[in-house]
Amino acid sequence: MMPNDHTKELRASVDQIVKEEFGAKAKNARLPFKTDEETGHAIIVTKSKYQPKFCDASGQIISGDIPKIWGGSTLKLAGYISPYSTGGNIGVSLHLTKVQIIEPVSGEEGNDGISFGEEEGYRADTPDIVLEAEDASNSDTDQAKYNF
């Protein structure tokens, strides 16, 4: 979930792909966005057959335990946009392949979460791989036509 103004670039990419793939039928396409009734923020719906790779703020793959991520965390997501036409339904799905943890927020049962304050960002204890922009080792991305 994020403020609507933070989704402009992704929405523009999705809209362009919907128009390219479905032409005049684009207005009937199902999109991967919802709206939170309380805040009015955008909810981005993603899917994944496999657990995404997690990286720290420096782009290092986290090889150990992934920290618990609660609401209020700052994350960067990556994946691909996949148009579909199935059983008379057309639309676009977002497939999540990577998550970069910029500023994690942790919490406990009954706790709304604790902010860590201003830091440079999360760093994994045992980074061993640098995430490259063109990293396509996840089998889902081998057939990706559109990335986000």
C-alpha positions in Angstrom: 0.0 0.0 0.0 1.3 3.5 -0.9 0.1 7.0 -1.6 -1.5 7.2 -5.1 1.1 9.7 -6.3 3.8 7.1 -5.8 2.1 4.7 -8.3 2.0 7.1 -11.3 5.0 5.5 -13.2 3.8 1.9 -12.6 0.2 2.8 -13.6 1.4 4.5 -16.8 3.4 1.3 -17.7 0.4 -0.9 -17.0 -1.9 1.3 -19.0 0.5 1.3 -22.0 0.8 -2.5 -21.9 -3.0 -2.9 -21.6 -3.5 -0.6 -24.7 -0.8 -2.5 -26.7 -2.1 -5.9 -25.8 -5.9 -5.4 -25.9 -6.5 -2.3 -28.0 -10.2 -1.3 -28.0 -11.0 -3.9 -25.3 -8.5 -2.2 -22.9 -11.3 -0.5 -20.9 -12.6 -3.9 -19.8 -9.2 -5.1 -18.5 -8.7 -6.1 -14.9 -5.9 -4.1 -13.3 -3.6 -5.0 -10.3 -4.7 -1.9 -8.3 -7.2 -1.4 -5.5 -7.9 1.5 -3.1 -7.8 1.3 0.7 -11.1 2.6 1.9 -9.7 4.2 5.1 -6.7 6.0 3.7 -7.4 6.3 0.0 -4.0 4.9 -0.7 -3.3 2.5 -3.6 -3.0 -1.2 -2.9 -0.8 -2.9 -5.5 -1.7 -6.6 -5.9 1.2 -8.9 -6.9 1.5 -12.6 -7.5 4.4 -15.0 -7.3 4.8 -18.7 -7.8 8.2 -18.5 -6.0 9.4 -16.6 -3.0 11.0 -13.4 -4.2 14.7 -12.7 -3.6 15.2 -10.2 -0.7 18.0 -7.6 -0.8 19.2 -5.1 1.7 19.4 -1.3 1.0 22.9 -1.7 -0.7 21.5 -4.3 -3.2 23.1 -7.3 -1.5 21.1 -10.5 -1.6 20.1 -11.5 1.9 21.4 -15.1 2.3 20.4 -15.5 6.0 17.1 -15.0 7.7 14.8 -12.4 6.2 13.7 -9.8 8.8 10.0 -9.6 9.6 8.5 -6.8 7.7 5.6 -4.9 9.2 3.4 -2.1 7.9 5.2 1.2 7.5 8.4 -0.4 6.1 10.0 1.2 3.1 10.5 -1.4 0.3 11.4 -1.4 -3.4 9.7 -4.1 -5.5 10.7 -5.5 -8.8 9.1 -8.0 -11.1 7.3 -8.2 -14.4 4.0 -7.2 -15.9 2.0 -10.1 -17.5 -1.0 -9.5 -19.6 -3.6 -12.3 -19.7 -6.7 -13.4 -21.6 -8.4 -16.3 -20.0 -12.0 -17.5 -20.1 -13.2 -14.2 -21.5 -11.4 -12.2 -18.8 -8.6 -9.9 -19.8 -6.2 -8.0 -17.6 -2.7 -7.6 -16.2 -0.9 -9.3 -13.3 2.2 -8.1 -11.6 4.6 -10.9 -10.7 6.9 -10.1 -7.8 10.5 -11.4 -8.2 12.6 -9.1 -5.9 12.1 -7.1 -2.7 14.7 -4.5 -1.6 14.4 -3.6 2.1 15.2 0.1 2.4 13.8 0.8 5.9 12.3 -2.1 7.8 9.7 -1.6 10.6 9.4 -4.4 13.1 6.8 -5.1 15.7 5.3 -7.6 18.0 1.8 -9.0 18.7 -0.4 -6.1 19.8 2.2 -3.5 18.8 1.7 -1.1 15.8 5.4 -1.3 14.9 8.5 0.5 16.0 10.3 3.0 13.7 14.1 2.8 13.7 14.6 6.5 12.9 16.9 7.9 10.3 19.6 5.4 9.3 21.4 4.8 6.0 19.3 1.6 5.5 19.3 -2.1 6.3 22.5 -4.1 5.7 22.5 -7.8 5.7 24.9 -9.6 8.1 26.4 -11.9 5.4 26.0 -10.4 2.0 27.5 -12.6 -0.7 26.0 -11.5 -4.0 25.5 -8.1 -5.5 22.2 -7.7 -7.2 22.7 -6.6 -10.8 20.0 -4.7 -12.6 19.9 -7.3 -15.3 19.8 -10.3 -12.9 17.3 -12.8 -14.4 18.1 -15.9 -12.4 14.5 -16.4 -11.2 12.9 -18.7 -13.7 9.8 -16.5 -13.9 11.8 -13.6 -15.4 13.2 -15.8 -18.2 9.9 -15.4 -20.1 9.2 -11.9 -18.9 8.0 -9.5 -21.6 7.5 -6.4 -19.4 9.4 -5.5 -16.2 8.5 -3.1 -13.5 
